[in-house]
Amino acid sequence: MIMKRNAGKILSAAKASAVLILFLLCIFYPQLTGKAVSEALQRCLVTVIPSLYAMMIVSAVIVRSGILTYTPKAMDRLSGAVFGMDGFTMAVFSFSAFSGYPVGTSMIIERYEKKAISRETASVLSGLCCGAGPAFVFGCISGKYYSTPAAGIIITLSAVSANLMLALMLSPFLKKSKSAQYTEKKGLSLTSETLTESIISGGKSMAVICFTITAFAVLSEFLDASGIYGKAGGILSWLSGLPEKNAVSLLRGITDITAAGPLPRDDYTLLPFLCAMTSFGGICVLFQLCTLIRGRFPVMPLILIRTASAILSGVICRVTVPFFLRRQLIAVSAINVRLYSPSSPVPSVMLIIMTFMLFLSFKRERR
């Protein structure tokens, strides 16, 4: 008991020290801080909000309206026998694979708060119901580094396959904990209030995500300036055989996937690493998910499952790349297709303003 208390005090002291150090660095190096914040806001406005905001709203509407309670009985029996999930949870698991990182966890939190699933089940499902989503994969990863959509297809299929395999591995646990699940009553409530609440909920979640990305951008900038990335990149380069510059860029992506550094275009030897990085989501994404969970249930299963998914998806990608690229006989230099292009941040800014106005209006009406 005494050791546990001492460990808690040491951890609290370490957290306080880290925050204090970061605070002092922000004071003494304002140029690095400003640069990091500017780049992070640009990524949020151009990439993150357009990729995730709509899915956050749709997922909230799906959960709040009760649409998923009308899953067919055949699907309920099949998913229960194979994965140990009821039909509703299986629908959430399937939807989360293509909706974006925090969407699946948000839906699991909604189910947990309704007491539809147990604490242990929610902890495991938060790690399984996690995917980058095609919009993010093609817009921010494959479209940025590759000239053909084949890379995005490989990343998406590898990540989904890894999640399915992990769900099968964890199905015995889910079947055992199935007795702790409650039967959810069917009921459809799709009103204007449901839509408004979903928009506000999506806006709050996006604010948490964007602020977290900004904080990690500042942290990454200081890690880069201190030479930590360079030393860690040298170790990764020695272990993997990658050029040190590429290793450092991948390490930045592991910290924050939206901030991965420059890599050579159309280098398919890097695709398994990018696939693993995308499936993992980065430390920034894990921090966002932990922020959304807010101690409702343990987060260690989430971290372990995402780490296992990263390794598994990277292996799957490495095995399947030759089959997907067998027909890609055209020289890369002859391909001029570009899926990624920076867009104006103005629509995202207008969207934020409208969401904030809707929130104030809805709050006044509630009062």
Buried (B, 14 or more C-beta within 10 A) or exposed (E): EEEEEEEEEEEEEEEEEEEEEBEEBBEEBEEBBEBBBEBBBEBBBBBBBBBBBBBBBBBBBBBBBBBBBEBEEEBBEBBBEEBBBBBBBBBBBBBBBBBBBBBBBBBBBBBBEEEBBBEBBBBBBBBBBBBBBBBBBBBBBBBBBBBBEBBBBBBBBBBBBBBBBBBEEBBEBBBEBBEEBEEBEEEEEEEEEBBBBBBBBBBBBBBBBBBBBBBBBBBBBBBBEEEEBBEBBEEBBEEEEBEBBBBBBBBBBBBBBBBBBEBEEBBBEBBBBBBBBBBBBBBBBBBBBBBBBEEBBBBEBBBEBBBBBBEBBBBBBBEBBEEBBEEBEEEEEEEEEEBBEEEEBEEBEEBBEEBEEBBEEBEEEEE
